[in-house]
Amino acid sequence: AGDVPMLVDFSGRRAIRFRTAAGAWVNNIDVSHALAGLSAAQFALHQNADGAVALALSPEALDDAPVALAALTGLLGDVPIRVEPIAGDDKVLQYSSDLAGGSTG
């Protein structure tokens, strides 16, 4: 009613879910909270169809890998996690999954 600001034709990001070692699903928001303490300005997390996870960190943040691995293991359980540097200055898709049921949008 009246002149109230509102968003029109707003499209948010797709929610991505990650499967834990126990078979439960966690939302990408939970991953964001788990990795909030990282100094990384940029990271990406991808879950392969076999359930293994790849965490890409900006090269200057690779020293944060042990903290990130501990946080992800606490969230996802005993899933294989590989850490790799983000190549170049490219913008990355922060969350992605090849698992059936990983994308909710």
trRosetta pair geometry for C-beta under 8 A, 3 or more apart (Angstrom, degrees):
i j d omega theta_ij theta_ji phi_ij phi_ji
1 4 6.8 60 58 -15 44 125
7 10 4.0 22 150 -48 124 135
13 95 8.0 97 153 46 135 109
14 103 5.7 1 154 -159 136 97
14 104 6.8 160 179 61 86 62
14 105 3.4 -142 -132 43 91 136
15 27 6.1 -39 -171 -148 111 102
15 28 6.3 -166 -160 21 61 108
15 29 7.9 -32 -135 -21 99 96
15 103 7.7 133 83 -161 56 50
15 104 4.4 -23 77 54 105 118
15 105 5.9 126 28 -35 69 106
16 27 7.7 118 78 -162 46 55
16 28 4.5 63 60 -48 87 125
16 95 4.0 -174 48 134 146 119
16 96 6.4 -99 -124 -95 153 19
16 97 5.4 152 -166 -4 107 111
16 102 6.0 6 -162 159 79 84
16 103 6.0 -28 -110 -101 70 61
16 104 7.4 -164 -89 11 21 86
17 25 4.3 2 177 -171 130 115
17 26 6.6 150 -158 72 75 33
17 27 5.8 -43 -102 -98 75 48
17 28 7.3 -102 -78 -29 32 74
17 97 7.0 -45 69 -2 52 165
17 101 6.8 -54 70 138 128 77
17 102 5.4 -147 65 -147 74 45
17 103 7.6 -152 21 -64 80 16
17 104 6.1 75 -19 -34 108 110
18 25 7.1 139 68 -155 35 63
18 26 5.3 -25 62 62 89 88
18 28 7.3 105 -17 -78 100 62
18 31 6.5 80 5 -59 139 128
18 45 7.3 -37 -78 136 141 125
18 47 5.2 152 -130 -41 87 144
18 53 7.1 35 -154 -100 128 123
18 76 6.2 -58 131 -102 123 115
18 97 6.5 -163 -93 -87 63 131
18 99 8.0 113 -134 25 42 141
18 102 7.0 39 -89 -137 39 97
19 23 6.5 -18 -171 -140 104 33
19 24 7.4 151 -153 78 59 32
19 25 6.0 -38 -97 -97 58 65
19 47 6.7 143 28 174 82 157
19 51 6.0 -75 81 -125 118 93
19 76 7.9 68 101 -148 39 98
19 79 7.8 127 96 -88 75 147
19 99 5.7 -165 -8 -161 122 172
19 101 7.7 70 -64 90 113 113
19 102 7.3 -79 -23 -89 93 90
20 23 6.7 -42 71 27 78 19
20 24 4.7 3 33 58 122 81
20 25 7.3 -148 -2 -79 86 16
20 26 6.2 77 -50 -14 102 107
20 75 7.4 -128 -103 138 106 59
20 76 4.9 -164 -121 -154 69 52
20 77 4.8 83 180 10 95 115
20 79 7.1 -138 -161 -32 39 122
21 51 7.9 101 -101 168 53 132
21 76 6.4 96 -19 148 82 71
21 77 3.2 -116 25 104 114 126
21 78 4.7 60 -94 52 164 65
21 79 5.0 -152 -68 -51 87 78
22 77 5.7 136 -17 -39 85 164
25 101 7.2 -107 -91 141 135 113
26 30 4.5 -92 177 69 106 146
26 31 6.8 120 121 -46 115 82
26 75 6.0 -172 123 171 177 103
26 76 6.9 -116 24 -87 137 70
27 30 5.1 108 61 0 71 98
27 31 7.6 -132 107 0 46 86
28 31 5.2 -48 -152 34 46 117
28 32 6.4 54 148 -24 70 98
28 45 7.8 168 -129 65 92 123
28 94 7.6 100 -171 113 133 105
28 95 4.3 -15 -121 -108 136 172
29 32 5.5 -48 -152 31 35 116
29 33 6.6 34 150 -17 64 102
30 33 5.7 -52 -150 36 34 111
30 34 6.3 35 151 -20 65 106
30 75 6.3 150 140 -150 108 127
31 34 5.6 -54 -146 36 33 112
31 35 6.2 9 161 0 68 112
31 45 5.9 -120 179 43 150 163
31 72 7.5 24 -135 -109 90 84
31 75 6.7 138 -97 138 61 165
31 95 6.9 133 66 -102 148 124
32 35 6.3 -71 -142 49 24 94
32 36 6.5 56 152 -65 62 86
33 36 5.6 -20 -152 -25 33 120
34 71 4.3 143 164 167 95 107
34 72 6.6 117 131 -79 140 47
34 74 6.9 178 -143 75 121 105
34 75 4.7 -49 -88 -49 159 139
35 38 5.1 -14 177 -6 82 123
35 40 7.8 -35 169 47 113 122
35 43 6.7 -112 164 68 150 155
35 68 6.1 29 -122 -127 100 87
35 71 5.7 144 -81 111 58 150
35 72 7.5 23 -68 -61 101 86
37 67 6.8 -105 99 160 112 133
37 71 7.4 179 42 -77 108 145
38 43 6.8 24 104 -29 159 145
38 57 7.8 -126 -173 -126 141 116
38 61 6.5 55 172 -168 108 129
38 64 4.8 90 -142 172 92 152
38 67 6.6 164 -93 98 77 120
38 68 5.9 36 -89 -78 127 100
39 61 5.8 -170 84 -119 80 98
39 64 5.8 -167 34 -66 84 135
40 43 4.8 57 126 -47 147 108
40 57 5.2 -101 -110 -150 140 94
40 58 5.4 152 -152 24 89 98
40 61 3.4 77 -93 -156 84 168
40 64 5.8 -122 -38 50 98 153
40 68 7.8 30 -11 -73 137 133
41 58 5.7 4 51 0 83 159
41 60 7.9 25 12 67 104 117
41 61 7.1 -163 13 -45 63 132
42 57 7.8 131 92 -162 65 43
42 58 4.6 90 57 -53 93 114
42 61 7.8 -179 54 10 60 142
42 86 6.2 -38 111 0 116 167
42 92 6.5 118 172 26 112 114
43 55 6.6 -10 -174 -174 113 86
43 56 6.3 159 -161 85 59 60
43 57 5.2 -13 -109 -105 95 60
43 58 7.0 -90 -69 -13 62 77
43 61 7.2 -90 -71 95 101 151
43 68 7.6 -168 -135 -127 154 144
43 86 7.6 -141 -117 -46 38 124
43 92 7.8 -85 137 74 16 142
43 94 7.1 60 88 -143 60 82
44 55 7.5 162 83 -156 51 43
44 56 4.3 2 53 52 96 111
44 86 6.8 109 10 -95 109 110
44 92 4.1 -96 -56 143 134 136
44 93 6.3 74 -136 77 124 52
44 94 5.5 -137 -112 -136 68 32
44 95 7.3 -161 -157 -63 66 31
44 96 7.4 6 -179 11 105 100
45 53 6.5 -11 -168 -171 91 108
45 54 7.4 162 -152 83 44 52
45 55 5.5 -9 -104 -106 78 72
45 56 7.7 -154 -69 23 35 72
45 72 7.8 177 -125 -110 132 130
45 94 7.2 13 23 160 77 61
45 95 5.6 -3 63 -111 91 69
45 96 7.7 173 93 33 52 61
46 53 7.0 155 82 -156 46 59
46 54 4.8 -8 59 56 97 98
46 56 7.6 34 1 -8 103 105
46 95 7.7 160 -82 -161 51 37
46 96 4.7 -8 -113 71 88 95
46 97 6.8 176 -160 -81 57 41
46 98 7.6 45 175 -14 96 91
47 51 6.6 -20 -175 -148 105 31
47 52 7.3 160 -154 84 61 35
47 53 5.1 -29 -99 -99 72 77
47 54 8.0 -176 -83 19 27 69
47 96 7.7 -162 28 102 63 55
47 97 4.4 4 54 -121 100 88
47 98 6.7 -141 100 30 64 71
47 99 5.6 -21 111 -14 117 114
47 102 6.2 -163 67 -123 120 142
48 51 6.9 -34 74 34 77 20
48 52 4.8 2 39 61 119 85
48 53 7.4 -148 7 -78 80 27
48 54 7.1 72 -36 -13 99 101
48 98 5.4 -4 -154 40 37 127
48 99 7.9 78 109 -49 26 81
49 98 4.2 -70 -53 116 77 116
49 99 6.1 153 -122 -83 46 52
51 79 5.6 -122 150 -141 96 115
51 80 7.6 97 104 32 82 88
51 99 7.1 64 -86 -85 57 124
52 79 6.5 174 -115 167 37 93
52 80 4.2 -26 -123 75 96 109
52 81 7.4 -177 -169 -77 71 31
52 82 7.0 34 165 -6 113 102
53 72 6.8 -156 104 174 155 140
53 76 6.7 16 -26 151 152 176
53 79 5.6 73 -6 117 108 122
53 80 6.9 171 27 92 68 56
53 81 4.7 -15 72 -109 104 75
53 82 7.3 -179 94 25 53 67
54 81 7.7 160 -91 -159 23 55
54 82 5.0 -21 -112 68 72 99
54 83 7.9 153 -163 -93 57 21
54 84 6.2 -10 -171 14 103 116
55 65 7.8 146 96 -131 127 80
55 68 5.9 166 157 144 158 132
55 69 7.6 -152 31 -79 152 66
55 72 6.7 -124 -61 -47 140 159
55 81 6.2 19 -6 -176 111 103
55 82 7.2 179 27 86 69 46
55 83 5.1 -25 73 -107 99 69
55 84 7.4 153 81 25 49 66
56 83 7.8 148 -93 -162 28 53
56 84 5.3 -31 -105 77 74 86
56 85 6.9 36 -159 144 78 14
56 86 4.7 95 157 -75 110 75
56 92 6.4 -154 89 -144 136 164
57 61 4.5 -123 173 91 112 105
57 62 5.5 151 90 -84 127 55
57 64 6.5 -176 -146 64 151 104
57 65 6.5 -129 5 -78 154 81
57 68 6.9 -153 -72 -16 130 168
57 83 6.4 -1 2 -166 112 101
57 84 7.7 158 23 80 70 36
57 85 6.4 -55 71 -116 69 49
57 86 6.5 -123 97 -16 21 92
58 61 4.7 71 61 13 84 110
58 62 8.0 -121 91 -37 45 70
58 85 7.4 22 178 -157 17 78
58 86 5.3 -29 -94 31 47 123
59 62 6.0 -20 -160 -22 40 112
59 85 4.7 35 -87 -150 75 126
59 86 7.0 -110 -32 50 69 74
61 64 4.8 -28 177 20 83 121
62 65 5.6 0 -174 -34 57 112
62 83 7.3 126 -141 149 82 123
62 85 6.1 -37 -73 -87 122 93
64 67 5.2 -60 -169 47 70 112
64 68 5.5 72 133 -27 89 106
65 68 5.6 -59 -141 41 30 112
65 69 6.0 33 161 -22 67 106
65 83 4.6 72 -137 -172 118 171
66 69 5.7 -52 -143 35 30 112
66 70 6.4 30 157 -18 63 105
67 70 5.8 -55 -150 36 30 111
67 71 6.4 29 152 -18 64 108
68 71 5.7 -56 -147 37 31 111
68 72 6.2 25 157 -14 67 108
68 83 7.1 112 84 -104 128 125
69 72 5.9 -58 -143 41 29 106
69 73 6.0 29 158 -19 65 109
69 81 5.8 161 -129 96 85 140
69 83 6.8 -74 -65 -48 105 125
70 73 5.8 -55 -142 38 27 110
70 74 6.3 31 155 -21 61 107
71 74 5.7 -56 -152 35 28 113
71 75 6.5 18 153 -11 63 110
72 75 5.6 -62 -148 43 34 107
72 76 5.5 -7 169 13 74 116
72 81 5.6 119 104 -110 140 156
73 76 6.5 -65 -118 56 24 84
73 77 7.0 -14 -169 166 57 6
73 78 7.0 35 -150 -87 94 45
73 81 7.0 -110 -65 0 82 143
76 79 4.9 -60 140 20 121 121
76 81 7.6 124 67 -66 142 119
86 90 7.2 -143 168 59 102 86
86 92 5.9 -98 -134 -45 124 140
87 90 6.7 17 87 20 74 119
93 96 5.2 54 115 -46 124 119
96 102 8.0 55 164 136 42 132
97 102 2.8 -125 109 164 140 149
97 103 6.3 -172 59 -46 103 74
98 102 6.9 47 51 24 19 154
99 102 3.9 109 64 -43 90 117
